[in-house]
Amino acid sequence: MTELVRPQTPGEAPEAMAERPSGRRASQGGTVIDRTSLAGRDYIETADWSVSEIDEALAVAAELKDRFRRGDPHRLLPDKTLFMLFLDKSTRTRNAFEAGMTQLGGHAHYLDAEKTQAAHGESPKDMGIILASYGHGIAIRHDLIPYEGNAYLREVARWAGVPVINLQCDVDHPTQTLADLMTLRELRGGNLRGMRIAVSWAYAPSYAKPLSVPQGLATLLPRFGLDVVIAHPPGFDLMPETRAKAEEAARQGGGSVTYTQDMDEAFSGADVVYPKSWGRLDAFSGESEALAESAAYRDWICDARRMSLAAPEALYMHCLPADRGNEVTDEVIDGPQSVVYQEAENRLHTGKAILALTMADAPERGRPEHAEGWEATSP
């Protein structure tokens, strides 16, 4: 990855920065990272990458954001092809990755799952092997069925000889939470230790939304020393497996994860608030009934009164789309504490960083040793 340059140091001329390649650099934790070591890696959950590797991805995102804004070409993936399979709708994720691949010199194929043989039951093994033979990366969104999406991605990754990137599954939304972390660092500096973030359920009548964003925040941010408070009404718990991962993340990173069924309590003194809706684990098979029951909590909304409970300079964040008038009032989301558009823009830059790092030239990682007979798969 010698085409990528490190961030400019204070007082350094841009020319000097551009002349120095950054194949190896130290993360904020001091660990030296060789960027080429990330070539060929999957990105399915942030927990799959070390803190130093995530730091490196954020450093690359900052470099690419600077290049994009200066209009400097950065064709790091010339002639590379990414296949994007969507089993759910998308605005930011699809466009960030499509635009990102174009800006990196490659091409992204958009695949609506309903118009592929996946809708007829084609196995993840067959699809992974075939798409890997056509291109250089596979990205998948499969987020609406608890205990299915993440397993599906990992099965594709087991057989594909190229990186597999999670565009949101039932467990994690790792490209979103990476952009969230980038935004927090841009606005509050590199050391976020001790910062309190309220990740709260909020009412939305539109549909039962995945749990992946609150779960992703709970498993990522404590690794960087943040104190995460998860608030939700009774019955809207996170997956038990995710709660265990979040506790381990807090233990390792020095942050914390706590839970409450009081939205006001979560907001009290928070440095960041991140209220959004998610469905009950049992809501995805009986959505209409679950949505009707969630209406009992219409007062779980982020409004000016609740913002006043947070710290005076608290940031309002949301992954979008926000259900205006239900999850949040216009006064808040359009107000001075809202950073949702900067957060959304960073989806492009962090997405490009993951693409550039994982899809860089590297020896094909091959199929697993137990993949006997894959050559006989029908075209």
C-alpha positions, 0 to 999 in steps of 0.5 A: 500500500505504498500509494497511501501517505501518512497524515501531514504533521504540523508545519510539514510541507505537503510535498514532504508528506507525499514523498514518504510511503507509509507501508508501516506505521505505528497505531495510536497504541504504539503497535507497528502495523504493516498495511500489506498485512491486511490484504486479503482479510475479511471484515465481518465484525469489528471484533475480528480486527485488533485495535491497532488494525482498526486504528490503521483503517481510520488513518487510511480513511483520513488520508483518503478523505484528504485526497478526495477533498483536494481532488487528488486521484487515488486509484489504489484498486485499478481494474478491481471488481467488488460484488455487492449482494443486498438482501435488504434496502440501502442508501448510504452503504450502497452508494458509499461503496459504489462511489468508493470503488469508482474513486479507487479505480475499480468497479462495484457490481450491485446485486439485488438478491431477489434477482439472483439465484440466492433467492432460489436457494443457491448455497453460499458455498457455490456463490462465494466460489463463483463470484470470487473467481470473477472478481476481487471482493464480495460485500454482503448485506443480510441483516433482517433475520436474527441468527442468520445473516452473520452465519451466511457471511461467514459461510461465504467467506469460508469458501471464497478466495477473496475478502468478504466485507459485511455491509450490515448483518444481524449482529454488526454493522462494522462499516457504520460504526467505523465511520461513527468512531472516525467522526468522534475522533474528528470532533473530540480528538484521538483520545476518547477514554472516559467519554459517555455515549448513550445508545438508546432505543427510540420509537419508529413505526416504519419497520422492525429495524436490525439490532446491528448498530447498537450491537456494533457500538457496544462491541467496538467503542468500549475497546477504545475506552468509551463508556457505553450506556444501552437504554431500551424498554423491556423486551428490546434486549441485545443478543445475549452473545453480543452482550458477552462480547461487549463485556469482554470488549470493555474489559480489554479496552478499559471502557464500560457497558451498562444497561438501563430501561430509562432513556432519561437516565441514559441521556443524563450527562452523556457526551454523545447521544445515539438514539435509534429504533431496533426490533425485538429479537422475536419481532422479525417473524411477527413484525406487525404485532411487534410494531403495535406493541412498540407503540406503547413507547412512543415517548422514547423520542430524542427531543430538546428536553432530553438533549438538555439532560445531556452534557451542554456540548453533547453530540447527536448521532444517528446512522440514518435514515432517522424516523423524523417525528418519532425517533427524533424531532426536527429541532434536534436532528437539524440543530447545532449539536447534530453531526449526522451529515458528517457521520454519513459522509465518513461512510465513504471514506471509511468504506474506501479504507476497508476496500483499499486495505483488504483488496490490495494486491495479495496472494490468493488466500485459496479455499480451505483444505477441506474444500475438496470437490469445489472444482466440480461446482457447476457454473 
